[in-house]
């Protein structure tokens, strides 16, 4: 049995305070770690003050090409590599491609107007602040911002200077707005078109739930924003994007250009376990179809909107074969909506705890261990959905039903 009301509430508050205190310590640890990496010249800048080779270099270099009227060159791997080598002051092996739609040029052009280090720090601070604010608003609790920032995927994102925090913010903000302000929610969702693989479930959810205004505004926002970007940066960016998307998919997904353990998906896991490509694709298709059915069924139902949003946010990373560890801050969106739905119980806290080693173990394992973090959050969602249905038929109800039918 639970303790008496006041005692139980006090225990809950104490546990919450402890969790926030631990999260604050973790965030402080992240800050110390990044500072140490910077002073050792392995994060942002090298010992000569030049950009280190990393993902953010591709953003900044593509932005420079865009500012110089050569945005379409970013889609040419050779020309993009030359721009990156010019920024670092030396050649290097490996490829840092530009596979993004024209819309993202607006962002990277602004970043490229700043010195490299300033752009890197500004990007990390701005996207982290947006992510923290959105998750706190979803959870309706200010301290949730601290807990969200302690997620292991946040550190991975900041180290690479990647866009996972922006992606999570757009997903979370759109879901937060769709219920009460469908037009604005749709407009925000349209901006997610810069990462199209993470938007594939939204049309199904919006159609199933009857959110046609959001559906229409999202489509319009995606078309207009990318159309405007193509007008500003050149019509060739549209063809360049579709070509680069095909090349990137073939190299990174079909032929393990980065290593199978980098793909945090069913497909990546099975390929890392040496399964044939056909079997891995079939398993991914089944997983994608299963979560799509779950999303449609939940959004057609009358369950609480917070749980619907959590289901969709948790399904997104399971539905695509192409997802990397720095994309996983989106799991915090699902967790925030789950908290908004109700407090976590003991089993759910254990499952959330599982996500931490799954992400941190990734650099040392030959399999995509961070995929299991997505599964753990998905398990919480599935468990809550299961709890929405009665486990057995009430005999009293059954007898009453039988009598009425006679």
C-alpha atoms as one frame of an Amber mdcrd trajectory, in Angstrom:
protein
   0.000   0.000   0.000   0.994   3.608  -0.560   1.799   5.699   2.508  -0.732
   8.246   3.690  -1.293  11.120   1.275   1.038  13.793   2.738   3.873  11.303
   3.356   3.570   9.867  -0.152   3.551  13.352  -1.671   6.630  14.292   0.307
   8.416  11.157  -0.923   7.484  11.965  -4.511   8.752  15.527  -4.181  12.008
  14.308  -2.629  12.527  11.824  -5.475  11.866  14.530  -8.032  14.329  16.880
  -6.353  16.945  14.127  -6.289  16.440  13.416  -9.995  16.832  17.085 -10.869
  19.930  17.378  -8.669  21.509  14.348 -10.354  20.597  15.723 -13.791  22.144
  19.080 -12.900  25.326  17.285 -11.900  25.365  15.404 -15.201  24.887  18.627
 -17.175  27.737  20.215 -15.226  29.840  17.162 -16.080  29.008  17.604 -19.764
  30.131  21.241 -19.580  33.423  20.281 -17.909  34.024  17.511 -20.465  33.418
  19.811 -23.435  35.646  22.478 -21.906  38.408  19.905 -21.447  38.060  18.726
 -25.035  38.244  22.312 -26.232  41.371  23.100 -24.246  42.969  19.912 -25.602
  42.134  21.098 -29.141  39.968  18.111 -30.052  36.636  19.970 -30.026  35.789
  22.883 -32.352  39.369  24.100 -33.080  42.750  22.375 -33.413  46.014  23.548
 -31.861  46.545  25.966 -34.781  43.142  27.566 -34.242  41.676  25.943 -37.357
  38.378  24.032 -37.508  38.546  20.388 -36.517  37.091  17.969 -39.028  33.555
  17.186 -37.887  29.917  17.398 -38.870  29.540  21.109 -38.169  32.276  21.787
 -40.708  29.886  20.588 -43.432  27.227  23.073 -42.254  29.613  26.025 -42.096
  31.235  25.223 -45.454  27.883  24.806 -47.213  26.821  28.125 -45.702  29.892
  29.803 -47.166  29.111  28.361 -50.583  25.566  29.691 -50.263  26.779  33.174
 -49.276  29.050  33.184 -52.314  26.207  32.317 -54.679  27.328  28.708 -55.147
  24.873  26.832 -52.928  24.311  24.133 -55.538  28.021  23.254 -55.287  27.394
  21.922 -51.782  25.598  18.957 -53.344  28.736  18.065 -55.340  30.857  15.916
 -52.978  34.104  17.060 -54.605  33.317  20.783 -54.430  31.916  20.486 -50.914
  35.082  18.676 -49.824  37.238  21.428 -51.339  35.293  24.025 -49.372  35.771
  22.030 -46.173  39.488  21.566 -46.835  39.834  25.304 -47.438  38.194  25.970
 -44.078  40.525  23.600 -42.207  43.610  24.654 -44.134  44.498  21.054 -45.006
  43.146  18.051 -46.830  41.612  15.096 -45.028  40.189  11.673 -45.768  36.519
  10.893 -45.503  33.391  12.604 -46.712  31.216  15.231 -45.038  28.322  15.422
 -47.457  25.529  17.962 -47.720  22.262  15.962 -48.142  19.817  18.622 -46.876
  16.874  20.289 -48.653  17.259  23.929 -49.782  15.453  25.161 -46.641  18.456
  24.430 -44.425  20.613  26.885 -46.381  18.851  29.714 -44.557  20.245  28.391
 -41.274  23.778  27.575 -42.379  24.151  30.841 -44.295  23.554  32.710 -41.032
  26.083  30.479 -39.260  28.654  31.037 -42.007  28.427  34.790 -41.486  30.196
  34.215 -38.134  33.742  32.993 -37.442  33.859  29.220 -37.175  34.246  28.921
 -33.399  31.627  31.587 -32.730  29.208  29.923 -35.145  29.757  26.511 -33.530
  29.143  27.817 -30.000  26.173  29.984 -31.052  24.589  27.004 -32.830  25.007
  24.724 -29.801  23.739  27.302 -27.315  20.744  28.372 -29.413  19.545  24.851
 -30.247  20.144  23.612 -26.692  18.146  26.520 -25.255  15.292  25.879 -27.701
  15.302  22.161 -26.920  15.344  22.757 -23.164  12.537  25.310 -23.373  10.311
  23.108 -25.539  10.723  20.008 -23.357  10.021  22.044 -20.207   6.891  23.502
 -21.796   5.687  20.052 -22.831   6.263  18.600 -19.371   4.746  21.744 -17.789
   7.646  21.739 -15.343  10.633  24.041 -15.500  13.043  21.515 -14.002  12.332
  19.184 -16.930  14.695  21.379 -18.957  17.593  20.273 -16.764  16.624  16.612
 -16.979  16.281  16.822 -20.769  19.721  18.411 -21.102  21.214  15.486 -19.153
  20.144  12.981 -21.840  23.266  11.228 -23.218  22.294  11.975 -26.830  22.546
  15.689 -26.021  26.271  15.348 -25.345  26.760  13.427 -28.600  24.909  16.164
 -30.484  26.916  18.982 -28.966  30.228  17.237 -29.598  29.415  16.909 -33.299
  27.725  20.296 -33.610  24.827  18.446 -35.200  21.162  19.342 -35.591  19.450
  16.748 -33.377  18.419  19.369 -30.834  16.758  21.463 -33.538  14.956  18.398
 -34.899  13.683  17.456 -31.439  12.545  21.043 -30.839  10.543  21.178 -34.078
   8.895  17.820 -33.372   8.059  18.801 -29.810   6.855  22.314 -30.594   4.643
  21.168 -33.457   3.029  18.477 -31.286   2.593  20.972 -28.469   0.770  23.409
 -30.760  -1.284  21.102 -32.987  -4.027  20.386 -30.444  -4.837  24.006 -29.526
  -3.314  26.038 -32.386  -3.441  23.720 -35.399  -2.393  26.271 -38.024   0.701
  27.365 -36.117   1.532  23.776 -35.267   1.333  22.917 -38.949   3.631  25.803
 -39.867   6.246  24.597 -37.369   5.879  21.049 -38.635   6.537  22.243 -42.189
  10.009  23.357 -41.091  10.790  19.741 -40.189  11.009  19.138 -43.940  14.706
  19.910 -43.579  14.886  16.362 -42.137  12.263  14.571 -44.260  12.860  11.058
 -42.881  11.455  12.168 -39.522   8.203  13.527 -40.911   6.827  10.401 -42.550
   4.447   9.475 -39.695   2.965  12.936 -39.213   0.591  12.832 -42.227  -0.809
   9.511 -40.987  -1.317  10.840 -37.455  -2.886  14.131 -38.548  -5.225  12.435
 -41.008  -6.247   9.792 -38.461  -6.913  12.430 -35.829  -8.758  14.752 -38.169
  -6.219  17.576 -37.821  -6.696  18.662 -41.413  -5.793  22.306 -40.777  -2.432
  21.264 -39.402  -2.014  18.845 -42.304  -2.658  21.588 -44.864  -0.513  24.217
 -43.160   2.380  21.776 -42.770   2.305  20.901 -46.453   2.071  24.544 -47.447
   4.903  25.551 -45.115   7.179  22.815 -46.462   6.512  23.763 -50.080   6.727
  27.522 -49.601   9.832  27.502 -47.384  11.765  25.183 -49.666  10.481  27.005
 -52.736  11.636  30.321 -51.293  15.027  28.804 -50.493  15.323  27.516 -54.066
  14.485  30.998 -55.345  17.118  32.617 -53.104  19.892  30.049 -53.443  19.189
  28.743 -56.946  16.707  26.369 -58.538  19.489  23.832 -58.983  19.419  23.179
 -55.242  16.205  21.182 -55.643  17.728  18.765 -58.165  20.921  18.748 -56.142
  19.054  17.702 -53.016  17.224  14.786 -54.648  20.443  13.558 -56.233  22.402
  13.905 -52.984  19.634  12.155 -51.047  19.896   9.140 -53.338  23.683   9.053
 -53.158  23.719   9.434 -49.384  21.091   6.730 -48.933  23.010   4.349 -51.155
  26.358   4.997 -49.492  25.359   5.326 -45.828  22.395   2.959 -45.624  22.824
   0.367 -48.346  26.628   0.063 -48.225  27.585   0.955 -44.634  29.568   4.047
 -45.548  29.788   4.944 -41.866  29.599   1.461 -40.329  26.441  -0.439 -39.465
  26.691   0.447 -35.770  26.066   4.102 -36.657  22.513   3.372 -37.888  20.334
   3.271 -34.745  17.507   1.308 -36.333  16.193  -2.210 -36.839  17.928  -2.244
 -40.200  21.248  -1.102 -38.738  21.076  -3.634 -35.906  20.429  -6.576 -38.214
  23.143  -5.534 -40.665  25.576  -5.176 -37.753  24.638  -8.757 -36.799  25.582
  -9.831 -40.366  22.032 -10.391 -41.617  21.543 -10.133 -45.387  20.314  -6.820
 -46.730  17.001  -8.274 -47.914  16.201  -9.670 -44.468  17.188  -6.415 -42.766
  15.040  -4.357 -45.124  12.101  -6.731 -44.598  12.426  -6.442 -40.814  12.639
  -2.661 -41.024   9.559  -2.577 -43.250   7.648  -4.672 -40.713   8.769  -2.451
 -37.850   7.852   0.706 -39.755   4.446  -0.700 -40.678   3.796  -1.798 -37.087
   4.531   1.612 -35.575   2.550   3.304 -38.349  -0.487   1.160 -37.503  -0.018
   1.984 -33.829   0.165   5.704 -34.552  -2.969   5.646 -36.721  -4.915   3.576
 -34.188  -3.938   5.815 -31.282  -4.645   9.072 -33.096  -8.078   7.773 -34.124
  -8.864   6.858 -30.522 -10.063   9.010 -27.648  -7.028   8.600 -25.428  -5.447
  11.725 -23.950  -3.667  13.947 -26.450  -0.453  13.850 -24.377  -0.300  10.080
 -24.817  -1.035  10.374 -28.538   1.834  12.833 -28.893   4.132  10.548 -26.887
   3.235   7.608 -29.126   4.051   9.557 -32.273   7.298  10.996 -30.882   8.428
   7.547 -29.710   7.480   5.944 -33.047   9.481   8.346 -35.214  12.955   6.929
 -34.432  11.660   3.371 -34.917  10.086   4.043 -38.310  13.166   5.031 -40.305
  16.279   3.008 -41.165  18.410   6.160 -41.257  18.799   7.605 -37.786  22.040
   8.418 -35.975  22.792   8.886 -32.294  22.714  12.672 -32.536  19.079  12.449
 -33.706  17.983  10.816 -30.460  17.283  13.954 -28.406  13.822  13.507 -29.934
  13.291  10.749 -27.357  13.161  13.505 -24.730  10.066  14.840 -26.489   8.335
  11.485 -26.048   9.449  11.310 -22.406   8.200  14.852 -21.730   4.761  14.022
 -23.142   4.696  10.810 -21.093   5.385  12.879 -17.975   2.650  15.310 -19.028
   0.299  12.332 -19.281   1.130  11.107 -15.761   4.072  10.535 -13.417   6.408
   7.638 -14.101   6.087   4.477 -12.042   8.925   2.210 -10.932   9.009   0.030
 -14.061   9.056   3.085 -16.309  11.884   4.672 -14.339  13.922   1.499 -14.808
  13.247   1.578 -18.557  14.306   5.223 -18.704  17.465   4.291 -16.825  18.228
   1.665 -19.470  18.478   4.370 -22.114  21.600   5.849 -20.505  24.055   2.934
 -20.904  22.556   2.136 -24.310  23.737   5.494 -25.650  27.024   5.760 -23.749
  28.084   2.228 -24.762  27.822   2.985 -28.471  31.480   3.946 -29.144  32.713
   0.641 -27.724  30.251  -1.781 -29.299  30.018  -3.135 -32.863  26.215  -2.893
 -32.802  23.924   0.181 -32.728  23.281   0.012 -28.982  21.505   3.393 -28.886
  18.680   1.744 -30.828  17.721   0.011 -27.577  17.139   3.428 -26.013  14.408
   3.988 -28.595  13.010   0.545 -27.804  12.963   1.316 -24.075  10.937   4.501
 -24.595   8.707   2.618 -27.005   8.151  -0.026 -24.321   6.905   2.634 -21.903
   4.463   3.885 -24.518   3.269   0.345 -25.310   2.839  -0.392 -21.609   0.657
   2.659 -21.096  -1.423   1.844 -24.145  -1.916  -1.683 -22.854  -3.085  -0.279
 -19.524  -5.828   1.648 -21.332  -7.664  -1.599 -22.077  -9.278  -3.964 -19.520
  -7.303  -7.151 -18.936 -10.376  -9.313 -18.485 -14.106  -9.055 -18.924 -15.992
  -7.995 -15.825 -18.403 -10.899 -15.046 -21.031  -8.464 -13.758 -20.888  -6.517
 -16.998 -21.046  -9.733 -19.032 -24.158 -10.978 -17.176 -25.880  -7.608 -17.559
 -25.084  -7.583 -21.245 -26.445 -11.125 -21.676 -29.669 -10.276 -19.816 -30.297
  -7.184 -21.903 -29.826  -9.154 -25.100 -32.458 -11.692 -23.971
